[in-house]
Amino acid sequence: MEGFDWKLVAVTFGSIFLAELGDKTQLATMMMSAQARSPWAVFLGSATALVCTSLLGVLAGEFVGRYVPEIYIKFGAGIGFILIGTVLLWNTFLIKV
């Protein structure tokens, strides 16, 4: 396909694949597969769910990218990561009950 960005496909795949390894979704899928003893049904359900959530992310990202300047998106993402990191550090080191 001419004009198709295969490098972007590879970077997106690698990023999402690594981010999803060992997360709650993968653990839930493993648990369901072990309990249901029907791995292909679990695979079909989980793969469809991941495709649908990815579609929502792409559509939302396109909408936001169309109407919000890139600098605000980067700034908002940076603030979000700082807040998440602060909460994680706070919960890890300061709240010992």
N, CA, C and O atoms as a GROMACS GRO file, in nm:
protein
  388
    1MET      N    1   0.084  -0.118   0.000
    1MET     CA    2   0.000   0.000   0.000
    1MET      C    3   0.088   0.124   0.000
    1MET      O    4   0.167   0.146   0.091
    2GLU      N    5   0.073   0.202  -0.101
    2GLU     CA    6   0.151   0.325  -0.108
    2GLU      C    7   0.090   0.430  -0.016
    2GLU      O    8  -0.031   0.448  -0.012
    3GLY      N    9   0.176   0.498   0.057
    3GLY     CA   10   0.128   0.601   0.148
    3GLY      C   11   0.091   0.549   0.285
    3GLY      O   12   0.064   0.627   0.377
    4PHE      N   13   0.090   0.417   0.300
    4PHE     CA   14   0.058   0.359   0.431
    4PHE      C   15   0.183   0.361   0.517
    4PHE      O   16   0.290   0.323   0.470
    5ASP      N   17   0.171   0.404   0.640
    5ASP     CA   18   0.286   0.423   0.729
    5ASP      C   19   0.314   0.296   0.809
    5ASP      O   20   0.265   0.280   0.921
    6TRP      N   21   0.394   0.206   0.751
    6TRP     CA   22   0.426   0.079   0.816
    6TRP      C   23   0.512   0.100   0.940
    6TRP      O   24   0.504   0.022   1.035
    7LYS      N   25   0.594   0.204   0.939
    7LYS     CA   26   0.676   0.232   1.057
    7LYS      C   27   0.586   0.268   1.175
    7LYS      O   28   0.610   0.224   1.288
    8LEU      N   29   0.482   0.347   1.150
    8LEU     CA   30   0.387   0.383   1.256
    8LEU      C   31   0.313   0.259   1.306
    8LEU      O   32   0.287   0.247   1.426
    9VAL      N   33   0.280   0.168   1.216
    9VAL     CA   34   0.215   0.042   1.256
    9VAL      C   35   0.308  -0.035   1.350
    9VAL      O   36   0.264  -0.083   1.454
   10ALA      N   37   0.434  -0.046   1.314
   10ALA     CA   38   0.530  -0.121   1.395
   10ALA      C   39   0.552  -0.056   1.531
   10ALA      O   40   0.558  -0.125   1.633
   11VAL      N   41   0.565   0.076   1.534
   11VAL     CA   42   0.586   0.146   1.660
   11VAL      C   43   0.462   0.134   1.750
   11VAL      O   44   0.474   0.111   1.870
   12THR      N   45   0.345   0.149   1.690
   12THR     CA   46   0.221   0.136   1.767
   12THR      C   47   0.207  -0.006   1.822
   12THR      O   48   0.175  -0.024   1.940
   13PHE      N   49   0.232  -0.106   1.737
   13PHE     CA   50   0.224  -0.244   1.783
   13PHE      C   51   0.320  -0.269   1.899
   13PHE      O   52   0.280  -0.324   2.002
   14GLY      N   53   0.445  -0.229   1.883
   14GLY     CA   54   0.543  -0.252   1.988
   14GLY      C   55   0.508  -0.183   2.118
   14GLY      O   56   0.520  -0.242   2.225
   15SER      N   57   0.464  -0.059   2.108
   15SER     CA   58   0.428   0.016   2.228
   15SER      C   59   0.310  -0.047   2.301
   15SER      O   60   0.315  -0.066   2.422
   16ILE      N   61   0.205  -0.078   2.227
   16ILE     CA   62   0.084  -0.135   2.290
   16ILE      C   63   0.112  -0.276   2.340
   16ILE      O   64   0.068  -0.313   2.448
   17PHE      N   65   0.185  -0.355   2.261
   17PHE     CA   66   0.217  -0.491   2.303
   17PHE      C   67   0.293  -0.492   2.434
   17PHE      O   68   0.259  -0.566   2.526
   18LEU      N   69   0.397  -0.409   2.445
   18LEU     CA   70   0.476  -0.403   2.568
   18LEU      C   71   0.395  -0.347   2.685
   18LEU      O   72   0.410  -0.392   2.798
   19ALA      N   73   0.310  -0.248   2.657
   19ALA     CA   74   0.229  -0.189   2.764
   19ALA      C   75   0.126  -0.288   2.818
   19ALA      O   76   0.091  -0.282   2.936
   20GLU      N   77   0.078  -0.377   2.733
   20GLU     CA   78  -0.026  -0.471   2.774
   20GLU      C   79   0.027  -0.596   2.841
   20GLU      O   80  -0.048  -0.667   2.909
   21LEU      N   81   0.156  -0.625   2.824
   21LEU     CA   82   0.210  -0.746   2.886
   21LEU      C   83   0.200  -0.738   3.038
   21LEU      O   84   0.248  -0.642   3.099
   22GLY      N   85   0.140  -0.838   3.096
   22GLY     CA   86   0.134  -0.846   3.241
   22GLY      C   87   0.036  -0.750   3.307
   22GLY      O   88   0.037  -0.735   3.429
   23ASP      N   89  -0.049  -0.683   3.229
   23ASP     CA   90  -0.143  -0.591   3.291
   23ASP      C   91  -0.268  -0.667   3.337
   23ASP      O   92  -0.278  -0.788   3.318
   24LYS      N   93  -0.361  -0.594   3.396
   24LYS     CA   94  -0.481  -0.658   3.451
   24LYS      C   95  -0.564  -0.728   3.344
   24LYS      O   96  -0.626  -0.832   3.370
   25THR      N   97  -0.566  -0.672   3.223
   25THR     CA   98  -0.643  -0.734   3.115
   25THR      C   99  -0.586  -0.871   3.080
   25THR      O  100  -0.661  -0.967   3.064
   26GLN      N  101  -0.455  -0.880   3.069
   26GLN     CA  102  -0.394  -1.009   3.036
   26GLN      C  103  -0.416  -1.109   3.149
   26GLN      O  104  -0.444  -1.226   3.124
   27LEU      N  105  -0.402  -1.065   3.273
   27LEU     CA  106  -0.424  -1.156   3.387
   27LEU      C  107  -0.569  -1.203   3.392
   27LEU      O  108  -0.596  -1.320   3.421
   28ALA      N  109  -0.664  -1.113   3.366
   28ALA     CA  110  -0.805  -1.151   3.365
   28ALA      C  111  -0.833  -1.251   3.253
   28ALA      O  112  -0.909  -1.346   3.271
   29THR      N  113  -0.772  -1.229   3.137
   29THR     CA  114  -0.789  -1.321   3.025
   29THR      C  115  -0.733  -1.459   3.058
   29THR      O  116  -0.795  -1.560   3.026
   30MET      N  117  -0.616  -1.463   3.121
   30MET     CA  118  -0.559  -1.592   3.160
   30MET      C  119  -0.649  -1.664   3.259
   30MET      O  120  -0.670  -1.785   3.248
   31MET      N  121  -0.702  -1.589   3.356
   31MET     CA  122  -0.790  -1.650   3.456
   31MET      C  123  -0.917  -1.706   3.390
   31MET      O  124  -0.959  -1.817   3.420
   32MET      N  125  -0.977  -1.627   3.301
   32MET     CA  126  -1.100  -1.672   3.234
   32MET      C  127  -1.073  -1.796   3.149
   32MET      O  128  -1.155  -1.888   3.145
   33SER      N  129  -0.961  -1.797   3.081
   33SER     CA  130  -0.926  -1.911   2.997
   33SER      C  131  -0.905  -2.036   3.081
   33SER      O  132  -0.948  -2.145   3.042
   34ALA      N  133  -0.841  -2.021   3.194
   34ALA     CA  134  -0.818  -2.137   3.282
   34ALA      C  135  -0.948  -2.189   3.341
   34ALA      O  136  -0.967  -2.310   3.353
   35GLN      N  137  -1.038  -2.098   3.377
   35GLN     CA  138  -1.165  -2.139   3.438
   35GLN      C  139  -1.263  -2.195   3.335
   35GLN      O  140  -1.331  -2.294   3.362
   36ALA      N  141  -1.271  -2.132   3.218
   36ALA     CA  142  -1.372  -2.169   3.120
   36ALA      C  143  -1.334  -2.294   3.042
   36ALA      O  144  -1.421  -2.363   2.989
   37ARG      N  145  -1.206  -2.323   3.034
   37ARG     CA  146  -1.157  -2.436   2.956
   37ARG      C  147  -1.203  -2.429   2.810
   37ARG      O  148  -1.223  -2.531   2.744
   38SER      N  149  -1.219  -2.308   2.763
   38SER     CA  150  -1.254  -2.283   2.624
   38SER      C  151  -1.169  -2.167   2.575
   38SER      O  152  -1.218  -2.055   2.559
   39PRO      N  153  -1.040  -2.194   2.550
   39PRO     CA  154  -0.949  -2.083   2.521
   39PRO      C  155  -0.984  -2.003   2.396
   39PRO      O  156  -0.960  -1.882   2.392
   40TRP      N  157  -1.040  -2.067   2.294
   40TRP     CA  158  -1.071  -1.992   2.172
   40TRP      C  159  -1.188  -1.897   2.192
   40TRP      O  160  -1.190  -1.790   2.132
   41ALA      N  161  -1.284  -1.934   2.275
   41ALA     CA  162  -1.396  -1.844   2.305
   41ALA      C  163  -1.346  -1.724   2.385
   41ALA      O  164  -1.388  -1.611   2.360
   42VAL      N  165  -1.257  -1.748   2.480
   42VAL     CA  166  -1.199  -1.640   2.559
   42VAL      C  167  -1.114  -1.550   2.469
   42VAL      O  168  -1.118  -1.428   2.481
   43PHE      N  169  -1.036  -1.611   2.379
   43PHE     CA  170  -0.955  -1.533   2.286
   43PHE      C  171  -1.042  -1.445   2.199
   43PHE      O  172  -1.014  -1.326   2.182
   44LEU      N  173  -1.148  -1.500   2.143
   44LEU     CA  174  -1.237  -1.422   2.057
   44LEU      C  175  -1.301  -1.306   2.133
   44LEU      O  176  -1.307  -1.194   2.082
   45GLY      N  177  -1.347  -1.332   2.254
   45GLY     CA  178  -1.409  -1.227   2.335
   45GLY      C  179  -1.309  -1.119   2.375
   45GLY      O  180  -1.339  -1.000   2.365
   46SER      N  181  -1.191  -1.160   2.420
   46SER     CA  182  -1.092  -1.061   2.465
   46SER      C  183  -1.034  -0.983   2.347
   46SER      O  184  -1.013  -0.862   2.358
   47ALA      N  185  -1.009  -1.051   2.235
   47ALA     CA  186  -0.956  -0.981   2.118
   47ALA      C  187  -1.056  -0.880   2.064
   47ALA      O  188  -1.018  -0.770   2.026
   48THR      N  189  -1.183  -0.917   2.061
   48THR     CA  190  -1.287  -0.825   2.015
   48THR      C  191  -1.297  -0.704   2.108
   48THR      O  192  -1.312  -0.591   2.062
   49ALA      N  193  -1.289  -0.728   2.238
   49ALA     CA  194  -1.295  -0.618   2.334
   49ALA      C  195  -1.177  -0.524   2.317
   49ALA      O  196  -1.193  -0.402   2.321
   50LEU      N  197  -1.057  -0.578   2.297
   50LEU     CA  198  -0.939  -0.494   2.278
   50LEU      C  199  -0.946  -0.414   2.149
   50LEU      O  200  -0.906  -0.298   2.145
   51VAL      N  201  -0.999  -0.475   2.043
   51VAL     CA  202  -1.016  -0.402   1.918
   51VAL      C  203  -1.116  -0.288   1.937
   51VAL      O  204  -1.093  -0.177   1.887
   52CYS      N  205  -1.225  -0.313   2.007
   52CYS     CA  206  -1.326  -0.208   2.029
   52CYS      C  207  -1.271  -0.094   2.115
   52CYS      O  208  -1.297   0.023   2.086
   53THR      N  209  -1.197  -0.126   2.220
   53THR     CA  210  -1.140  -0.019   2.303
   53THR      C  211  -1.034   0.059   2.226
   53THR      O  212  -1.020   0.180   2.245
   54SER      N  213  -0.959  -0.010   2.140
   54SER     CA  214  -0.861   0.060   2.057
   54SER      C  215  -0.931   0.152   1.958
   54SER      O  216  -0.886   0.264   1.934
   55LEU      N  217  -1.042   0.106   1.900
   55LEU     CA  218  -1.119   0.191   1.809
   55LEU      C  219  -1.168   0.316   1.880
   55LEU      O  220  -1.159   0.426   1.825
   56LEU      N  221  -1.218   0.301   2.002
   56LEU     CA  222  -1.262   0.418   2.078
   56LEU      C  223  -1.146   0.514   2.102
   56LEU      O  224  -1.162   0.636   2.090
   57GLY      N  225  -1.029   0.461   2.135
   57GLY     CA  226  -0.912   0.544   2.157
   57GLY      C  227  -0.870   0.619   2.032
   57GLY      O  228  -0.835   0.737   2.038
   58VAL      N  229  -0.872   0.550   1.918
   58VAL     CA  230  -0.834   0.614   1.792
   58VAL      C  231  -0.935   0.723   1.755
   58VAL      O  232  -0.895   0.832   1.714
   59LEU      N  233  -1.062   0.694   1.767
   59LEU     CA  234  -1.164   0.794   1.734
   59LEU      C  235  -1.156   0.915   1.826
   59LEU      O  236  -1.166   1.029   1.780
   60ALA      N  237  -1.140   0.890   1.956
   60ALA     CA  238  -1.127   1.002   2.051
   60ALA      C  239  -1.000   1.081   2.023
   60ALA      O  240  -1.001   1.204   2.027
   61GLY      N  241  -0.890   1.011   1.994
   61GLY     CA  242  -0.766   1.079   1.964
   61GLY      C  243  -0.775   1.164   1.838
   61GLY      O  244  -0.723   1.275   1.834
   62GLU      N  245  -0.843   1.112   1.736
   62GLU     CA  246  -0.861   1.189   1.613
   62GLU      C  247  -0.944   1.315   1.639
   62GLU      O  248  -0.912   1.423   1.590
   63PHE      N  249  -1.050   1.299   1.717
   63PHE     CA  250  -1.137   1.413   1.749
   63PHE      C  251  -1.060   1.520   1.826
   63PHE      O  252  -1.063   1.638   1.792
   64VAL      N  253  -0.991   1.477   1.931
   64VAL     CA  254  -0.914   1.571   2.013
   64VAL      C  255  -0.804   1.635   1.929
   64VAL      O  256  -0.782   1.756   1.937
   65GLY      N  257  -0.734   1.554   1.848
   65GLY     CA  258  -0.626   1.605   1.765
   65GLY      C  259  -0.673   1.705   1.661
   65GLY      O  260  -0.596   1.791   1.617
   66ARG      N  261  -0.796   1.693   1.621
   66ARG     CA  262  -0.851   1.784   1.521
   66ARG      C  263  -0.885   1.920   1.580
   66ARG      O  264  -0.874   2.022   1.512
   67TYR      N  265  -0.927   1.922   1.707
   67TYR     CA  266  -0.978   2.046   1.765
   67TYR      C  267  -0.890   2.108   1.873
   67TYR      O  268  -0.909   2.224   1.909
   68VAL      N  269  -0.795   2.031   1.926
   68VAL     CA  270  -0.709   2.081   2.033
   68VAL      C  271  -0.566   2.090   1.980
   68VAL      O  272  -0.516   1.992   1.925
   69PRO      N  273  -0.500   2.204   1.995
   69PRO     CA  274  -0.362   2.216   1.948
   69PRO      C  275  -0.270   2.114   2.017
   69PRO      O  276  -0.289   2.081   2.134
   70GLU      N  277  -0.171   2.066   1.942
   70GLU     CA  278  -0.082   1.961   1.990
   70GLU      C  279  -0.011   2.000   2.120
   70GLU      O  280   0.010   1.914   2.206
   71ILE      N  281   0.026   2.124   2.134
   71ILE     CA  282   0.098   2.168   2.255
   71ILE      C  283   0.013   2.146   2.381
   71ILE      O  284   0.065   2.110   2.486
   72TYR      N  285  -0.119   2.169   2.369
   72TYR     CA  286  -0.208   2.147   2.484
   72TYR      C  287  -0.223   1.999   2.516
   72TYR      O  288  -0.234   1.960   2.632
   73ILE      N  289  -0.223   1.916   2.412
   73ILE     CA  290  -0.232   1.772   2.434
   73ILE      C  291  -0.107   1.722   2.506
   73ILE      O  292  -0.116   1.645   2.602
   74LYS      N  293   0.010   1.766   2.459
   74LYS     CA  294   0.135   1.725   2.524
   74LYS      C  295   0.142   1.775   2.668
   74LYS      O  296   0.184   1.703   2.758
   75PHE      N  297   0.101   1.900   2.689
   75PHE     CA  298   0.102   1.956   2.824
   75PHE      C  299   0.008   1.878   2.916
   75PHE      O  300   0.044   1.844   3.028
   76GLY      N  301  -0.112   1.851   2.867
   76GLY     CA  302  -0.210   1.775   2.947
   76GLY      C  303  -0.160   1.635   2.978
   76GLY      O  304  -0.178   1.586   3.090
   77ALA      N  305  -0.098   1.570   2.880
   77ALA     CA  306  -0.044   1.435   2.904
   77ALA      C  307   0.068   1.440   3.007
   77ALA      O  308   0.075   1.355   3.095
   78GLY      N  309   0.155   1.541   2.995
   78GLY     CA  310   0.264   1.556   3.092
   78GLY      C  311   0.212   1.576   3.233
   78GLY      O  312   0.260   1.513   3.328
   79ILE      N  313   0.114   1.664   3.248
   79ILE     CA  314   0.054   1.688   3.380
   79ILE      C  315  -0.011   1.561   3.433
   79ILE      O  316   0.001   1.529   3.551
   80GLY      N  317  -0.079   1.488   3.345
   80GLY     CA  318  -0.143   1.363   3.386
   80GLY      C  319  -0.043   1.262   3.438
   80GLY      O  320  -0.066   1.199   3.542
   81PHE      N  321   0.069   1.245   3.367
   81PHE     CA  322   0.171   1.151   3.411
   81PHE      C  323   0.235   1.196   3.542
   81PHE      O  324   0.265   1.113   3.628
   82ILE      N  325   0.257   1.325   3.558
   82ILE     CA  326   0.312   1.376   3.685
   82ILE      C  327   0.217   1.347   3.799
   82ILE      O  328   0.260   1.305   3.907
   83LEU      N  329   0.087   1.371   3.778
   83LEU     CA  330  -0.011   1.344   3.883
   83LEU      C  331  -0.017   1.196   3.919
   83LEU      O  332  -0.020   1.160   4.036
   84ILE      N  333  -0.017   1.111   3.818
   84ILE     CA  334  -0.020   0.966   3.844
   84ILE      C  335   0.106   0.924   3.920
   84ILE      O  336   0.097   0.848   4.016
   85GLY      N  337   0.222   0.972   3.876
   85GLY     CA  338   0.347   0.940   3.946
   85GLY      C  339   0.347   0.988   4.090
   85GLY      O  340   0.393   0.918   4.180
   86THR      N  341   0.294   1.110   4.112
   86THR     CA  342   0.287   1.165   4.248
   86THR      C  343   0.198   1.079   4.337
   86THR      O  344   0.233   1.050   4.451
   87VAL      N  345   0.083   1.040   4.284
   87VAL     CA  346  -0.009   0.955   4.362
   87VAL      C  347   0.055   0.821   4.393
   87VAL      O  348   0.044   0.772   4.506
   88LEU      N  349   0.123   0.761   4.294
   88LEU     CA  350   0.190   0.633   4.319
   88LEU      C  351   0.299   0.645   4.424
   88LEU      O  352   0.310   0.561   4.513
   89LEU      N  353   0.379   0.750   4.414
   89LEU     CA  354   0.484   0.772   4.514
   89LEU      C  355   0.423   0.796   4.652
   89LEU      O  356   0.470   0.742   4.752
   90TRP      N  357   0.320   0.877   4.656
   90TRP     CA  358   0.252   0.907   4.782
   90TRP      C  359   0.201   0.779   4.847
   90TRP      O  360   0.224   0.755   4.966
   91ASN      N  361   0.133   0.696   4.768
   91ASN     CA  362   0.078   0.572   4.822
   91ASN      C  363   0.187   0.471   4.860
   91ASN      O  364   0.167   0.391   4.951
   92THR      N  365   0.298   0.474   4.792
   92THR     CA  366   0.405   0.378   4.819
   92THR      C  367   0.486   0.416   4.943
   92THR      O  368   0.516   0.330   5.026
   93PHE      N  369   0.520   0.543   4.956
   93PHE     CA  370   0.615   0.582   5.060
   93PHE      C  371   0.555   0.654   5.180
   93PHE      O  372   0.612   0.651   5.289
   94LEU      N  373   0.441   0.718   5.163
   94LEU     CA  374   0.390   0.799   5.272
   94LEU      C  375   0.270   0.742   5.344
   94LEU      O  376   0.242   0.781   5.457
   95ILE      N  377   0.199   0.652   5.281
   95ILE     CA  378   0.081   0.594   5.347
   95ILE      C  379   0.114   0.453   5.388
   95ILE      O  380   0.100   0.360   5.308
   96LYS      N  381   0.156   0.436   5.511
   96LYS     CA  382   0.185   0.304   5.567
   96LYS      C  383   0.094   0.284   5.687
   96LYS      O  384   0.123   0.331   5.797
   97VAL      N  385  -0.014   0.213   5.664
   97VAL     CA  386  -0.110   0.193   5.773
   97VAL      C  387  -0.091   0.056   5.832
   97VAL      O  388  -0.162   0.019   5.925
   0.00000   0.00000   0.00000
